[in-house]
């Protein structure tokens, strides 16, 4: 996107939309968290081509976990086991105000199918894919803090 960057944390009177976000994490043989999954936003959506953690809107009557399970099945073709509440963040984008409910997922079944013609990439720190969606940057910083990682978390 061109032009000045919007203030993504400036408060507005808009009511935030709840969004379930899946932080799929692989573990090594000792149970340590290693790489995490990022997907690109599909063509035709706001911020198309930007990399993010997959997920989507929580529908009326759904829990965050139910919404996440539905969204990951619809977008990626996988079924998840338990999801673990991790972080929450409200972001102000020009097109919407969203409350992001980040949940870590360690167990899933099925083969990954990019059902929205998006791309996927398993990443560690620093993230090599660009550009990264603004709402993803705090997550990378949380990972860095958890892992004692010093340095840039991403390019750009």
Buried (B, 14 or more C-beta within 10 A) or exposed (E): EEEEEEEBEEEEEEEBEBBBBBBBBEEEEEEEBEBBBBBBBBEEEEBEBBBBBBBBBBEEEBEBBBBBBBBBBEBBEBEBEEBEEBBEBEBBBEEEBBBBBBBBBBEBEEEBEBEBEBEBBEBBBEBEBEBBBBBBBBBBBBBBEEEEBEEEBBEE
